[in-house]
Structure formats: C-alpha cells, structure tokens
Amino acid sequence: MEPLVKKLILITTLVLMTVGAFGQGDDFLELVKTGTSQEIQAALDNGADVNSQNENAETALMIAATKDPHPDVTATLLKAGADIDAQDMDGETALTRAVVESRNPEVITTLLEAGANANSKDKDGKTALMWAAEKNLDPLVIIALLNSGADLMVHDDDGRTPLIWAAENQNPLVITTLLSSGAELTVRDNDGRTALTWAAEKNPNPAVITALLKAGENVNAHDDTGYTPLLWAASGQNPAVITELLKAGADINARDEEGRTALMIAAKYNKDPEVIAVLLKAGADGRVKDNSGHTALDWSQGNAKLEGADVYQRLQAASR
C-alpha cells in the first residue's frame, strides 16, 4: 500500500475515533440529566467516562447534581470515581452548583457526606455557603454546609460574606440561621456596605430587614459613598421596606457624599410613586439641595412614572 494512502487511512481512523469519543461523552452527559442509577451504571460499564466534560468544563457529576433530583445517581457517579471537587470554567463545583439548582437537598447531603470541599471558591471567590445564603430558601442547607466545615467568616473578592449574600435571600430564616451560628453582623464589604444596605437595595421582603434590625444592625450606617440603608432602599420598588427602615429610626434626610437624600434618589430612579409618597408623608424635606444645588423636584425631571401622578404635585409643593 502506498505511504500516502496509509497516511490518509490513519488520519481518517483517528478522526472517526475522536468523533465517536465526543459522541459517547455527549450522550453520557445527556443521560445523567434524567437517567436512573441503573442506566448510569450500565453506561459506565460500557465504557462511558465518569469524568466526561462539556465545552464549559461541566462534568457529569455537576450536571447530575443540578438536573437529576435522585441522590442515588450522584452516589453512583461518586462510587465510580467522579472528581467531586472538579471545577468548571467559572470555578464552580458540583456542590456550589447543587446548592443553587438542585431540587432535592439530599443531593447536597450526598456530596457533603462524600467529602465535597465546602470551602472551594469560584472565580469570584464565592463559596457554596455564599451561593446557598443568596439563592437557597432552605435554612437546613445552610446548617448542612456549616456542619461540614463551611467557613462562616470567609470573604469573596468583593469582601462579601455569607451573611451579606444572605441579605438578598427572601427567607429571613436564612439570616437568623447564620446569625445564630456566629455570623458577624457588623462586617462590611470592600465598599463599606453591610448586610442591611444590601437587603434594603435588593430584597423586596421587609421581614428580612426586620430580622437584621432586630439583631442590632445600625439603621443609619453609611457606606463608603455615604449611602445609608434608606438611600439604597429609595431606588427599590417596595414601599414597605422604606416604612420598616423609618420605623426603626432611619434618618429620612440623611445625605450621601454628593448631598443627595432618599427623596432625591427616589424622585430620580424609582418607578413606584408610592415610595415617594411614603417618604413625603414621613417628613422628607423637599427643599433640601444637593451639593450641586438641585432639589428632589429637579431630580425628578425625566422620571416618566411621575408624570401626571398625584405625588408629583405633592413633590412640587414640598420643594417650595
């Protein structure tokens, strides 16, 4: 046989083998989403790679832990040698993915009992406990992570702790679980923000605000830009959050470094006229000017949601 022909045959064979290998891997990654443990084991017995990855470096274990609610599937993969702490392109592991996406807490406990690293960090320095604190409504998941050695005081690259991330979780029991486990209430991130400032901005559930205030959070704490929790809440869409902060003694006319008040922030950015109404009713001073000489009425120009609203007339009257 001619050398050129032999070379072409060899190249063709290698290509076909590569395509077949990728096809096998892709099939296995699809199987772990919905397959039973018996089907997974059969595929492994037939040569499937337990550590198959897709183009995002997501492994079979990661996919099973997030897509398949059956812990026995996760257990089958682990028994076959799946790399429990492998990281995808974002630095996430099967555990960090599971605490956010899994529909069954037993999948999480299966990973933890098998020795998953509860303190592995993703590309942003975020741990499984941080992800759970932000996204998982079940405080038992928080407890399971803590019992497995998750660091309660760890900071991510932005200086945020599990408690600060929990400020975005709509279940106040997540906050109270972390606090009762020893989370530091007064800790601040790299921008000088506390859990309360994040809750005031991001969380529509006033019960989370209440939980933090009851624990002793400073309702008038300023961050590095001079923003207080009330100023952060002024751009949110829930007047009840504003009310909760005011009930706790929030300074309604507190200013940031540019001299802006909560009323100015609400007039500029808030799409709910009721937020402005609540601030005015509570005594927000519409005559106050920022460092550039602008009042809340000036800041309201361009906010289409205020045009024609009754509260706009009240804002005009308050600015006189």
C-alpha positions in Angstrom: 0.0 0.0 0.0 1.3 3.5 -0.9 2.6 5.6 2.0 0.1 8.4 1.2 -2.8 6.0 1.2 -1.7 4.6 4.6 -1.4 8.1 6.0 -4.9 9.0 4.8 -6.4 5.8 6.3 -4.7 6.6 9.6 -5.9 10.2 9.7 -9.5 9.1 8.8 -9.4 6.4 11.6 -8.2 8.9 14.2 -10.9 11.4 13.2 -13.6 8.8 13.4 -12.3 7.7 16.8 -12.4 11.3 18.0 -15.9 11.9 16.8 -17.0 8.7 18.4 -15.4 9.6 21.7 -17.1 13.0 21.7 -20.4 11.4 20.8 -20.1 9.0 23.7 -19.3 11.8 26.1 -22.2 13.9 24.9 -24.6 11.0 25.2 -23.4 10.3 28.7 -23.8 13.9 29.7 -27.3 13.9 28.4 -28.1 10.6 30.2 -27.0 11.9 33.6 -29.7 14.6 33.4 -32.6 12.2 33.6 -31.3 8.7 33.8 -31.7 6.2 36.6 -28.7 5.0 38.6 -29.0 1.6 36.9 -28.9 3.3 33.4 -25.9 5.4 34.6 -24.1 2.3 35.8 -24.8 0.4 32.6 -23.3 3.3 30.6 -20.2 3.3 32.8 -19.9 -0.5 32.4 -19.9 0.1 28.7 -17.0 2.5 28.8 -18.5 5.9 29.5 -16.0 8.3 31.1 -17.3 9.2 34.6 -15.4 12.5 34.3 -16.8 13.5 31.0 -16.9 17.3 30.4 -18.7 19.6 28.0 -17.3 22.7 26.4 -17.8 24.6 29.6 -15.8 22.1 31.7 -19.0 21.0 33.4 -18.6 17.4 34.5 -21.2 14.6 34.5 -21.3 14.9 38.3 -22.1 18.6 38.1 -24.9 18.1 35.6 -26.4 15.2 37.6 -26.2 17.2 40.8 -28.2 20.0 39.3 -30.5 18.3 36.8 -31.3 14.9 38.3 -33.1 15.0 41.7 -32.2 11.5 42.6 -29.3 11.3 45.1 -28.6 7.7 44.1 -27.4 9.0 40.6 -25.0 11.3 42.3 -23.8 8.4 44.6 -23.3 6.1 41.6 -21.1 8.6 39.8 -19.1 9.2 43.0 -18.6 5.5 43.6 -17.3 5.2 40.0 -14.6 7.8 40.7 -16.2 11.1 39.7 -13.9 14.0 40.7 -16.0 15.5 43.5 -14.2 18.9 43.5 -13.7 19.4 39.8 -14.3 23.0 38.7 -16.0 24.3 35.6 -14.9 27.4 33.6 -16.4 29.6 36.3 -14.6 27.8 39.1 -17.8 26.2 40.3 -18.0 22.6 41.7 -20.8 20.1 41.8 -21.5 21.3 45.3 -21.7 25.0 44.5 -24.0 24.2 41.6 -26.2 21.9 43.6 -26.9 24.4 46.4 -28.4 26.7 43.9 -30.0 24.4 41.3 -30.8 21.1 42.8 -34.4 20.3 43.6 -33.5 17.8 46.3 -31.5 18.7 49.4 -30.4 15.0 49.6 -28.2 15.5 46.6 -26.4 18.2 48.6 -26.0 16.0 51.6 -24.8 13.1 49.4 -22.0 15.4 48.1 -21.1 16.6 51.6 -21.0 13.1 53.1 -18.8 12.0 50.2 -16.3 14.7 51.2 -17.1 17.7 48.9 -15.0 20.7 49.8 -17.5 23.1 51.3 -14.9 26.0 51.1 -14.0 25.7 47.4 -14.1 29.1 45.8 -15.2 30.0 42.3 -13.5 32.6 40.0 -15.1 35.4 42.1 -14.1 33.9 45.4 -17.6 32.8 46.2 -18.2 29.6 48.2 -21.0 27.1 48.3 -22.2 28.7 51.6 -22.4 32.1 49.9 -24.3 30.7 47.0 -26.7 28.9 49.3 -27.1 32.0 51.5 -28.1 34.1 48.5 -30.2 31.6 46.5 -31.4 28.7 48.6 -34.6 29.3 50.7 -34.0 26.2 52.9 -32.0 27.0 56.1 -31.4 23.3 56.6 -29.0 23.5 53.6 -27.1 26.3 55.4 -26.9 24.1 58.5 -25.6 21.1 56.5 -22.9 23.2 54.9 -21.8 24.6 58.3 -21.8 21.1 59.8 -19.5 20.1 57.0 -17.0 22.9 57.8 -18.1 25.7 55.7 -16.4 28.9 56.7 -18.9 31.4 58.1 -16.5 34.4 58.1 -14.9 34.0 54.6 -14.9 36.9 52.2 -15.3 36.8 48.4 -13.2 39.0 46.1 -15.7 41.9 46.8 -15.4 41.5 50.5 -18.9 40.0 50.9 -19.5 37.3 53.5 -22.2 34.6 53.6 -24.3 36.9 55.8 -24.1 39.8 53.3 -25.1 37.4 50.5 -28.0 36.2 52.6 -29.3 39.8 52.6 -30.7 39.0 49.1 -32.5 35.8 50.2 -36.2 36.3 50.7 -36.4 33.9 53.6 -35.4 35.7 56.9 -34.7 32.3 58.5 -31.5 32.1 56.4 -30.4 35.3 58.0 -31.3 34.1 61.5 -29.7 30.7 61.0 -26.4 32.4 60.0 -26.5 34.8 62.9 -27.3 32.1 65.5 -24.3 30.2 64.1 -22.0 33.1 64.8 -22.0 35.3 61.7 -20.6 38.8 62.4 -23.4 41.3 62.0 -21.3 44.4 61.5 -19.0 43.1 58.9 -18.6 45.3 55.7 -17.6 44.5 52.2 -15.0 46.3 50.1 -17.3 49.3 49.6 -18.2 49.6 53.2 -21.6 48.1 52.8 -23.3 46.0 55.5 -25.9 43.2 55.1 -28.7 45.8 55.8 -27.7 48.1 52.9 -27.8 45.1 50.5 -31.1 43.9 51.9 -32.5 47.5 51.6 -31.5 47.7 48.0 -32.1 44.1 46.7 -34.7 42.4 49.0 -38.4 43.1 48.5 -39.3 41.2 51.7 -39.4 43.6 54.7 -39.2 40.7 57.1 -35.5 40.3 56.1 -35.0 44.0 57.0 -36.8 43.3 60.3 -34.5 40.3 61.1 -31.4 42.3 60.6 -32.6 45.3 62.6 -33.8 43.0 65.4 -30.3 41.5 65.5 -28.9 45.0 66.0 -27.9 46.3 62.6 -27.3 50.1 62.5 -30.1 51.6 60.5 -28.1 54.7 59.8 -24.8 53.2 58.9 -23.1 55.0 56.0 -21.1 53.1 53.3 -18.0 54.5 51.6 -20.2 56.7 49.3 -22.2 58.0 52.2 -25.3 55.9 51.3 -27.4 54.7 54.2 -29.8 51.7 54.0 -32.6 54.2 53.4 -30.9 55.8 50.5 -30.3 52.3 49.0 -34.0 51.4 49.6 -35.1 54.6 47.8 -34.5 53.1 44.4 -36.3 49.8 45.3 -39.9 49.0 44.4 -41.4 48.1 47.8 -42.6 51.0 50.0 -42.9 48.5 52.9 -39.1 48.3 53.0 -38.9 52.1 53.3 -41.6 52.0 56.1 -39.7 49.3 58.0 -36.5 51.4 58.0 -38.3 54.5 59.0 -40.0 52.7 61.9 -36.5 51.7 63.1 -35.3 55.3 63.2 -33.7 55.8 59.8 -32.7 59.4 59.2 -35.1 60.5 56.5 -32.9 63.4 55.4 -29.6 61.6 55.6 -27.2 62.6 52.7 -24.6 60.8 50.7 -21.2 62.4 49.8 -22.9 64.3 47.0 -25.5 65.7 49.3 -28.3 63.6 47.9 -31.2 62.4 50.1 -33.5 59.4 49.9 -36.2 61.6 48.4 -33.9 62.7 45.6 -32.8 59.2 44.8 -36.5 58.1 44.7 -37.5 61.0 42.6 -34.8 60.2 40.0 -34.8 56.4 39.9 -37.9 55.0 41.4 -40.7 53.8 39.2 -43.2 53.4 42.0 -44.8 56.8 43.0 -45.9 55.3 46.3 -42.2 55.2 47.5 -42.1 59.0 47.1 -45.5 59.3 48.8 -44.2 57.3 51.8 -41.1 59.5 52.1 -43.1 62.7 51.9 -45.6 61.6 54.4 -42.8 60.7 56.8 -41.5 64.2 56.6 -38.8 64.1 53.9 -37.6 67.7 53.2 -38.2 68.6 49.6 -36.4 71.9 50.0 -33.0 70.3 50.7 -30.5 70.9 47.9 -27.6 68.6 47.0 -24.0 69.7 46.5 -24.9 70.9 43.0 -27.9 72.9 44.2 -30.5 70.5 43.0 -33.7 69.6 44.9 -35.7 66.4 44.7 -38.0 68.1 42.2 -35.1 68.8 40.0 -34.0 65.2 40.2 -37.5 64.0 39.2 -37.3 65.5 35.8 -37.2 62.7 33.3 -38.9 60.1 35.5 -41.8 59.2 33.3 -43.6 57.3 36.0 -44.1 60.5 37.9 -45.7 62.5 35.1 -49.3 63.1 35.9 -49.1 61.3 39.2 -50.7 62.9 42.3 -47.4 62.6 44.1 -45.7 64.9 41.6 -47.9 67.7 42.8 -47.0 66.9 46.3 -43.3 66.9 45.4 -43.8 70.3 43.9 -45.4 71.7 47.0 -42.7 70.2 49.2 -40.0 71.9 47.3 -41.3 75.4 47.9 
